[in-house]
Amino acid sequence: MAQNEEKSTCDSCGKSDCAAHRRQQDESEKDFQERRALQARLCRIRHKIVVLSGKGGVGKSTAAVNIAAALAKSGKSVGLLDTDIHGPSIPTMLGLQNVIPQSSPEGLIPIEIGGLKVMSMGFFLRSQDDAVIWRGPMKYGAIKQFLKDALWGDLDYLIIDSPPGTGDEPLSVCQLIGKMDGAVIVTTPQKVAATDVRKSITFCRQIQVPVLGVVENMSGFACPHCGKVTAIFREGGGRRIAKDMRVPFLGSIPIDPKIAEACDEGQPFIHLYADSPTAEVMRDIIKPIAALDEKEAT
């Protein structure tokens, strides 16, 4: 056998099809060992889900937080990775603005809160006003460190909040992980936002990431008194795009003032207002994600 095809045993999972099972063609020994270290972490995570959006401001991070929180509430072991290097918002949404992860000889220790293990670039900024002025290779390195060096342990799910668009961060995540279980794509009803969903779906198809479905956020306004949802924007953009692109439509989340309140208080909406109609919608949205675990168990 040629040296560049040297076989190796994956000590993490023992699977013959594991990405760390053998050295790749033209791969240096150093790169091979780094990739093995990364796979040693990833092999202990059963499902990796990335949350994407075509545009900013559609509530993608809010969706990621509540998807992760709902899965944790259902008894799953869940990690939440914020890969928005330039605009990390997960620490604020979880009330973790002044928290710094500790390190150990084995690696970085994610912050644990409400049954979630959390890692974000926001934890490493001296001030919330600090700007991260990095090009692609630096961002790739940071994301690789979060995946390879963080002590995620055994997880049922790793939910990955990606910045808007189809640039460095989502591409880096998907390339580093290699085999993603799927993507959830968040949009709003307006035509300009829904149109960009097509790009996100095409991105997933080109890099072979299954699209679990589209979520239409800010779909109508939920009255804080009676809970009735009233249309204030054009509705159905997310559903139409999902149908046109032949991907599942997961559901519509209304504009609910309580969502903003929960974010301001640093708590997941689905925990703080668990009995609200909007929380029920969110629980319905995660059913296809929870089904991944159930399908594997059968």
MIKOL-179665 format. One record per residue (C-alpha): chain; x, z, y; residue in one letter; residue number from 0. Coordinates in steps of 0.05 Angstrom, whole numbers, always signed. Last residue first. Layout:
// MIKOL-179665
NODE  kette    east      up   north  rest   nr
NODE      A       X       Z       Y     A  NUM
...
***
This chain:
// MIKOL-179665
NODE  kette    east      up   north  rest   nr
NODE      A    -701    +313     +40     T  297
NODE      A    -655    +352     +86     A  296
NODE      A    -629    +290    +121     E  295
NODE      A    -700    +268    +139     K  294
NODE      A    -715    +337    +167     E  293
NODE      A    -653    +336    +211     D  292
NODE      A    -669    +267    +238     L  291
NODE      A    -742    +288    +246     A  290
NODE      A    -721    +337    +301     A  289
NODE      A    -701    +277    +343     I  288
NODE      A    -767    +241    +329     P  287
NODE      A    -804    +305    +347     K  286
NODE      A    -767    +316    +413     I  285
NODE      A    -819    +280    +455     I  284
NODE      A    -876    +322    +427     D  283
NODE      A    -842    +385    +450     R  282
NODE      A    -834    +355    +520     M  281
NODE      A    -908    +339    +523     V  280
NODE      A    -924    +411    +504     E  279
NODE      A    -879    +435    +559     A  278
NODE      A    -918    +392    +608     T  277
NODE      A    -984    +423    +584     P  276
NODE      A    -956    +493    +601     S  275
NODE      A    -948    +547    +548     D  274
NODE      A    -871    +546    +547     A  273
NODE      A    -865    +554    +622     Y  272
NODE      A    -797    +589    +626     L  271
NODE      A    -772    +564    +559     H  270
NODE      A    -791    +490    +565     I  269
NODE      A    -769    +492    +638     F  268
NODE      A    -698    +510    +618     P  267
NODE      A    -671    +565    +663     Q  266
NODE      A    -626    +566    +723     G  265
NODE      A    -677    +592    +772     E  264
NODE      A    -673    +530    +815     D  263
NODE      A    -680    +487    +753     C  262
NODE      A    -742    +526    +731     A  261
NODE      A    -774    +519    +800     E  260
NODE      A    -761    +444    +800     A  259
NODE      A    -796    +438    +732     I  258
NODE      A    -852    +483    +758     K  257
NODE      A    -869    +431    +811     P  256
NODE      A    -890    +384    +754     D  255
NODE      A    -879    +309    +762     I  254
NODE      A    -908    +284    +697     P  253
NODE      A    -870    +272    +632     I  252
NODE      A    -890    +209    +593     S  251
NODE      A    -876    +198    +519     G  250
NODE      A    -828    +176    +464     L  249
NODE      A    -836    +101    +468     F  248
NODE      A    -801     +70    +408     P  247
NODE      A    -759      +7    +415     V  246
NODE      A    -781     -65    +412     R  245
NODE      A    -751     -89    +478     M  244
NODE      A    -818    -112    +505     D  243
NODE      A    -854     -50    +478     K  242
NODE      A    -802      -2    +506     A  241
NODE      A    -804     -40    +573     I  240
NODE      A    -879     -34    +576     R  239
NODE      A    -879     +41    +559     R  238
NODE      A    -826     +56    +611     G  237
NODE      A    -864     +19    +665     G  236
NODE      A    -930     +52    +648     G  235
NODE      A    -952     +78    +715     E  234
NODE      A    -946     +55    +787     R  233
NODE      A    -934    +116    +828     F  232
NODE      A    -981    +173    +848     I  231
NODE      A   -1023    +178    +785     A  230
NODE      A   -1058    +246    +779     T  229
NODE      A   -1045    +295    +722     V  228
NODE      A   -1092    +355    +718     K  227
NODE      A   -1056    +421    +709     G  226
NODE      A   -1110    +461    +745     C  225
NODE      A   -1069    +498    +797     H  224
NODE      A    -999    +467    +796     P  223
NODE      A   -1030    +397    +795     C  222
NODE      A    -987    +353    +750     A  221
NODE      A    -966    +290    +788     F  220
NODE      A    -961    +222    +753     G  219
NODE      A    -905    +195    +709     S  218
NODE      A    -844    +230    +737     M  217
NODE      A    -806    +215    +672     N  216
NODE      A    -818    +158    +624     E  215
NODE      A    -779    +173    +560     V  214
NODE      A    -753    +114    +519     V  213
NODE      A    -736    +118    +445     G  212
NODE      A    -689    +134    +388     L  211
NODE      A    -645     +75    +407     V  210
NODE      A    -594     +66    +352     P  209
NODE      A    -521     +60    +376     V  208
NODE      A    -488      -4    +353     Q  207
NODE      A    -442     -16    +413     I  206
NODE      A    -478     -79    +434     Q  205
NODE      A    -546     -50    +416     R  204
NODE      A    -535     +12    +458     C  203
NODE      A    -514     -29    +519     F  202
NODE      A    -574     -75    +510     T  201
NODE      A    -620     -13    +512     I  200
NODE      A    -585     +13    +574     S  199
NODE      A    -590     -55    +608     K  198
NODE      A    -664     -60    +592     R  197
NODE      A    -674      +9    +621     V  196
NODE      A    -650     -20    +686     D  195
NODE      A    -717     -56    +694     T  194
NODE      A    -753     +11    +689     A  193
NODE      A    -718     +38    +750     A  192
NODE      A    -735     -22    +795     V  191
NODE      A    -805     -28    +766     K  190
NODE      A    -825     +44    +782     Q  189
NODE      A    -848     +86    +723     P  188
NODE      A    -786    +130    +718     T  187
NODE      A    -732    +124    +665     T  186
NODE      A    -698    +164    +610     V  185
NODE      A    -664    +133    +550     I  184
NODE      A    -654    +174    +487     V  183
NODE      A    -596    +150    +445     A  182
NODE      A    -581    +155    +371     G  181
NODE      A    -545    +184    +312     D  180
NODE      A    -478    +164    +341     M  179
NODE      A    -423    +140    +294     K  178
NODE      A    -357    +129    +331     G  177
NODE      A    -353    +195    +367     I  176
NODE      A    -296    +172    +411     L  175
NODE      A    -326    +103    +423     Q  174
NODE      A    -396    +130    +439     C  173
NODE      A    -369    +183    +487     V  172
NODE      A    -321    +135    +522     S  171
NODE      A    -376     +82    +532     L  170
NODE      A    -423    +134    +561     P  169
NODE      A    -368    +159    +608     E  168
NODE      A    -335     +93    +629     D  167
NODE      A    -396     +54    +651     G  166
NODE      A    -465     +38    +625     T  165
NODE      A    -508     +68    +679     G  164
NODE      A    -526    +139    +698     P  163
NODE      A    -481    +198    +677     P  162
NODE      A    -484    +221    +605     S  161
NODE      A    -516    +285    +578     D  160
NODE      A    -494    +293    +506     I  159
NODE      A    -538    +333    +458     I  158
NODE      A    -498    +358    +398     L  157
NODE      A    -545    +376    +342     Y  156
NODE      A    -545    +414    +276     D  155
NODE      A    -480    +448    +296     L  154
NODE      A    -423    +481    +257     D  153
NODE      A    -367    +501    +304     G  152
NODE      A    -366    +473    +375     W  151
NODE      A    -297    +502    +389     L  150
NODE      A    -278    +454    +445     A  149
NODE      A    -212    +417    +435     D  148
NODE      A    -233    +350    +406     K  147
NODE      A    -300    +336    +440     L  146
NODE      A    -286    +367    +508     F  145
NODE      A    -214    +341    +505     Q  144
NODE      A    -238    +270    +490     K  143
NODE      A    -285    +274    +550     I  142
NODE      A    -228    +296    +595     A  141
NODE      A    -182    +241    +570     G  140
NODE      A    -234    +187    +579     Y  139
NODE      A    -246    +211    +650     K  138
NODE      A    -172    +207    +665     M  137
NODE      A    -167    +137    +635     P  136
NODE      A    -227    +112    +675     G  135
NODE      A    -207    +132    +745     R  134
NODE      A    -213    +201    +775     W  133
NODE      A    -233    +231    +841     I  132
NODE      A    -270    +294    +821     V  131
NODE      A    -299    +322    +885     A  130
NODE      A    -299    +397    +899     D  129
NODE      A    -360    +423    +936     D  128
NODE      A    -384    +464    +876     Q  127
NODE      A    -318    +501    +884     S  126
NODE      A    -258    +514    +839     R  125
NODE      A    -283    +462    +790     L  124
NODE      A    -271    +476    +716     F  123
NODE      A    -341    +497    +694     F  122
NODE      A    -370    +435    +727     G  121
NODE      A    -333    +391    +677     M  120
NODE      A    -384    +416    +627     S  119
NODE      A    -388    +450    +559     M  118
NODE      A    -449    +488    +532     V  117
NODE      A    -464    +522    +466     K  116
NODE      A    -539    +535    +466     L  115
NODE      A    -580    +592    +436     G  114
NODE      A    -603    +616    +504     G  113
NODE      A    -532    +617    +532     I  112
NODE      A    -464    +606    +501     E  111
NODE      A    -406    +579    +542     I  110
NODE      A    -361    +536    +499     P  109
NODE      A    -294    +567    +475     I  108
NODE      A    -236    +520    +486     L  107
NODE      A    -186    +513    +430     G  106
NODE      A    -156    +546    +367     E  105
NODE      A    -104    +588    +404     P  104
NODE      A    -161    +612    +448     S  103
NODE      A    -189    +589    +514     S  102
NODE      A    -243    +620    +557     Q  101
NODE      A    -297    +579    +591     P  100
NODE      A    -307    +594    +666     I   99
NODE      A    -374    +616    +693     V   98
NODE      A    -392    +616    +766     N   97
NODE      A    -445    +562    +767     Q   96
NODE      A    -477    +580    +700     L   95
NODE      A    -550    +586    +719     G   94
NODE      A    -572    +536    +666     L   93
NODE      A    -593    +480    +713     M   92
NODE      A    -532    +494    +757     T   91
NODE      A    -484    +489    +698     P   90
NODE      A    -518    +424    +674     I   89
NODE      A    -508    +388    +741     S   88
NODE      A    -441    +354    +733     P   87
NODE      A    -433    +300    +786     G   86
NODE      A    -366    +265    +780     H   85
NODE      A    -350    +280    +707     I   84
NODE      A    -421    +270    +681     D   83
NODE      A    -402    +285    +609     T   82
NODE      A    -445    +348    +602     D   81
NODE      A    -443    +370    +529     L   80
NODE      A    -499    +412    +501     L   79
NODE      A    -490    +443    +432     G   78
NODE      A    -547    +462    +386     V   77
NODE      A    -558    +505    +324     S   76
NODE      A    -630    +492    +305     K   75
NODE      A    -683    +546    +303     G   74
NODE      A    -741    +512    +339     S   73
NODE      A    -719    +545    +404     K   72
NODE      A    -651    +510    +397     A   71
NODE      A    -686    +443    +391     L   70
NODE      A    -729    +458    +452     A   69
NODE      A    -668    +480    +492     A   68
NODE      A    -629    +416    +475     A   67
NODE      A    -687    +371    +493     I   66
NODE      A    -699    +413    +556     N   65
NODE      A    -628    +407    +580     V   64
NODE      A    -624    +332    +565     A   63
NODE      A    -690    +318    +600     A   62
NODE      A    -668    +355    +663     T   61
NODE      A    -603    +316    +660     S   60
NODE      A    -641    +250    +656     K   59
NODE      A    -688    +266    +713     G   58
NODE      A    -695    +196    +743     V   57
NODE      A    -647    +208    +801     G   56
NODE      A    -592    +161    +777     G   55
NODE      A    -605     +93    +747     K   54
NODE      A    -602     +61    +678     G   53
NODE      A    -610    +126    +642     S   52
NODE      A    -577    +156    +580     L   51
NODE      A    -583    +217    +535     V   50
NODE      A    -533    +216    +477     V   49
NODE      A    -551    +246    +410     I   48
NODE      A    -500    +269    +358     K   47
NODE      A    -527    +297    +292     H   46
NODE      A    -493    +337    +237     R   45
NODE      A    -436    +368    +276     I   44
NODE      A    -383    +396    +230     R   43
NODE      A    -352    +328    +219     C   42
NODE      A    -344    +321    +294     L   41
NODE      A    -294    +377    +300     R   40
NODE      A    -248    +353    +244     A   39
NODE      A    -260    +282    +269     Q   38
NODE      A    -225    +299    +334     L   37
NODE      A    -166    +330    +298     A   36
NODE      A    -162    +269    +253     R   35
NODE      A    -162    +224    +314     R   34
NODE      A    -105    +264    +344     E   33
NODE      A     -67    +260    +278     Q   32
NODE      A     -76    +184    +276     F   31
NODE      A     -55    +176    +348     D   30
NODE      A     +10    +214    +334     K   29
NODE      A     +23    +175    +270     E   28
NODE      A     +16    +110    +307     S   27
NODE      A     -42     +64    +292     E   26
NODE      A     -23      -9    +279     D   25
NODE      A     -77     -15    +225     Q   24
NODE      A    -118     +48    +219     Q   23
NODE      A     -95    +110    +183     R   22
NODE      A    -140    +135    +128     R   21
NODE      A    -195    +186    +117     H   20
NODE      A    -205    +203    +191     A   19
NODE      A    -264    +156    +201     A   18
NODE      A    -298    +188    +141     C   17
NODE      A    -320    +137     +89     D   16
NODE      A    -287    +174     +31     S   15
NODE      A    -320    +239     +49     K   14
NODE      A    -277    +301     +41     G   13
NODE      A    -311    +335     +99     C   12
NODE      A    -259    +371    +141     S   11
NODE      A    -196    +362    +100     D   10
NODE      A    -199    +286    +107     C    9
NODE      A    -147    +262     +56     T    8
NODE      A    -101    +207     +78     S    7
NODE      A     -88    +136     +57     K    6
NODE      A     -32     +96     +89     E    5
NODE      A     -58     +29    +114     E    4
NODE      A      -3     +21    +167     N    3
NODE      A     +49     +38    +114     Q    2
NODE      A     +27     -19     +69     A    1
NODE      A      +0      +0      +0     M    0
***
